[in-house]
Amino acid sequence: MRRMPLVARLSFAWLALVALAALTAEWLPIEDPTKQSLLKMLAPPSAERWFGADSLGRDVFSRTIYGFRITFAVSFGSVALGLLFGGALGIVAGYFRGPVERMILVGVNVLLAFPPLVLIIAMVAYPGDPLLKVVLALGIVFMPAVTRIARANTLVFSEREFVTAARAAGMSDFRLIVRELLPNLVPALLAYSLLLIAVAALAEAGLSFLGLSVPPPTPTLGQMMASEQANVLEAPHAVFFPAGMLFLTIFALNLVGEELQRRIDGRARAA
């Protein structure tokens, strides 16, 4: 097996570090992200506060770590939702074909034609838990692309010899999909899901920047950048540190996703 390149290993280590910090934030020796101190307004980075303070004297490093919680919750939640429903629809469309396939593709084309931002704004405006609404909205946006990828791969694998042999042996459609098709579809969907997680993280930051994600006082990366944009010249650390952390995380997700895709392609060619 080909050894993972150094860049991919560093990217994986970065993602593991950020995820661990976000999950264990309560036990880390960092300040309360909502604690204000007027004496430390826009304080520069120091040994006490690595990322400095924002315009209300709150610790930017602490708020960044807690902000990643929302980023990961939205990213993984929306992608899982898109994979679950979009993948199921794609498999059904690619396996059964005929009227079922046409009906599913019509629904997919309708969702693709509908402006995503309008859909997200409409869902966020509806009463309810803001985090859940953002997850549902992005999950619906991701469903059409996942459906098309799952359908295309199902069309390829459904013509393979092992599927034909399973049909000849009298295996039921449900059992054939679960035991023969699904294990071959999971690697391709997993590689694509990492890229979708990166897109979802960037989308959540953009939505929170526009005030369409989780409202204050819960810190989010986009909200942190939006609230401090007026102070970017006086205190650039309050904007660029959260933005830099988000950039590194999305960059790492893309690199790990590409490496996983290369490995999957290599195994497919070897088979």
N, C-alpha and C positions, 0 to 999 in steps of 0.2 A: 504493500500500500504506500502511495506517495506521501511523504512527510508534509505536514501543514507548513506553509511558508511563515517566516517570522512575522510579517505584517499581519497575517490572519491570526496568529497566536496572540500578538499584542492586542489586536482588536477584540478577540474573545476575552482576554484578561481584563481589558478596560470595561467591557459590558458586564462582566461578572462583578467587578469592583463597584461600579455604579449601582447595579441592582442590589448588591449586598448592603451598601450604604443606605439606599432608600428603604429597604426592608427593615433594617435595624436602627433607623434614625433615632428612635426613642432612647436607645441604650448608648448612643454615641455621645462623647463629651462635647456637645455643641449647644448653642443657645436655643431658646424657644424662638421659632421663626416669627412669632407674632409679637415678641417683646420689643417695645419701643424705648428709645433713649434719645431725648432731644439734645443731650450733650454730645452725642456721637453722630449727629446728622451728617451724612455724606463723608464719613471718616474714611481715609484711604486704607488700602490693604496693609496689614501689620501682622506681627506674630500672634497677636490676640485674635484678630479677625482676618483670616487669610484673604477673603474677597472684599474686605471693607464693609461699609454700612450704606444703607439707602437713605432716601430723604427723610425717613422717619426714625432713623437710627437703628433699624433692624439689621441683623447679621445676614449679609448676602449669601455667604457660604451655607449657612443653615437653611435659608429659604430655598436655595438651589437644590439641596439634597431632598428636602420635603417636596419641592416642585416636581422632582422626578417621579414621585409616587403617583401623581396625577398623570404624568406623561406615560408611565408604564401601564397604569390601570386602563387608560383610554386605548393605548396602542394594542396591548394584548387582548383586551376585551373585545374591541371592534374587529380585530383580525380573526379572533376565534369565532365570533359570530358570523363573519363573512365566509370563513372556511366551512363552518358547519352547514349553513343553509345553502350557500353558493356551491360548495362541493357536492352536496346531496343532489341539488337540481342538475348540475352538470353531469353527474354520473347517470342519473335517470334519463336525461336527454340523450346522452351518447349511447346508452345501452338499449333502450327501448325504441328510440327513434320514432318515425311516423308522426301522428297527430300530437303525441306527448312532447316530442322534441320541438315541433313547430310552436306549440303553445308556450313552452318555456322560453324559447328564443324571442318570441314576441314580447314577453314580459321583460326579458333582459334588455332588448332594444329600447323599450319604453324607459327603463331606468337609466340607460346610457344617454338617452336624449334629454332627460330631465336635468336642469342645471343643478349640480351638487350643492352649491352654496345656498341656493333657494330652498332646497330640501332640508339642509341642516338648520337654516334660520327658522323655517317653519316648525321643525321638531323642537328646537331649543326654546321657542316662544311658547310652546305648550306647557301647561303646569306640570310639575313633577320634579324628581331628583335631577339636578343639572348634570351630574356625572353620568347617570344612566342614559339620559337623553343624548349626550354627545357620543357615548359608546354605540347606542342604537343607530344614530344618524350615520356615523362613519361605517358601521357594519353594513348598513344598507347600500352605501356608496361603493363598498368593496365587493359586494355580492356579484354584480354582473361580470367583472373581470375574472373572479374565481370560477364562476359558472362556465365561462368560455374555456378556460384552461382545463378544468376537469372534464368537460365534454370532449375537447380535442384529444386528450390523453386516453379517455375511455374509448373513443373511436379507434385509436391505434391498437390498444391492448385487446379490445373485443374481437379483433381479427386474428389474434395469435393462436398458435396450435394448442396451448394449454387450456384456453377458453373453449375452443372447439371440442377438445377431448372431454372437458367437464360437462358440456352440453350433451355430448353423445352418451356419457355415463348416466344421464338423467338427473344431474344436479339441479336443484331449483334455482330460479333467478336470484332470489335474495341471498341464498348461500353462495352462489357463484360470485356475486358482487362483493360480498364480505370476505370470502376466503381467497379468491383469485384476483379480482380487479383491484380492490382497495389497497392491499399491500404494495402493489406496483404504482399506485397513484400517490401514495403518501409522500415519498421522497420529493417528487416534483412540486407538490403543493407545499411541502415544508420549506423548500428553497425559496419559493415565491413568497411565502408568508413572512420571511425575514425582511424581504424588500418592502412588503406591505406594512410591516411594523415601523420601518423607517419613515415611510410616507405618513402613517398615522401619527407618529410623534411630531413630525413637522406640521401636520394639519392641526393637531391639538394646540401647538404653540401659536399658530396663526389665528385659530379661533379664540384662544384666551387673550391674544393681543387685541382682537376686535371686541372683547368683552362678551363672547358667545360661549365661553366654557364655564368652568366652576368659578363662582363669584368669590370676592374677598370675604373674610380674611385668609381663606385657604390659599397658600402660595402656589402659583403655577409659573412656569418659565416665561410664557408669553405675556402674562399679566405683569411680571416683574419688569420686563423690557418696556412694556407700554407705559407703566406708571413712572418710569425714570427717564423717558426719552427727552423730557424738557431739561434734564440735568446732564445730558450726555457729554457736553463740553466741559462742565465743571467737575463731574465725577463719572468718567467713562467706565470705571470698574463696575458700577451698579448695573450697567447694560451689557457690557462686553463679556464679563465673566459668565453670566447665565447663558448668553448666546454662544460663547465658546464651548461650554460644557455640552450644550445641545448639539452643536456642530460635530464635536468629537464622537458623540454617541451615535448620531445618524450615520456618520462616516464609517464607524466601526460596524454598524449593522449592515451597511452595504457591502463592506469587504467580506464579512463572514458569510453573507448570503451568496456572494459571487463565488467564494471558495467552495461552499456546499454545492452550488450548481455545477461547478467544474468537476467535482467528484462524482456527482450523479451522472453527468454526461460521459465521464470516463468509464463508469461501470456499465452504462448502456452500450457503449461502443465495444467493450470487452465481451459483453453477452452476445 
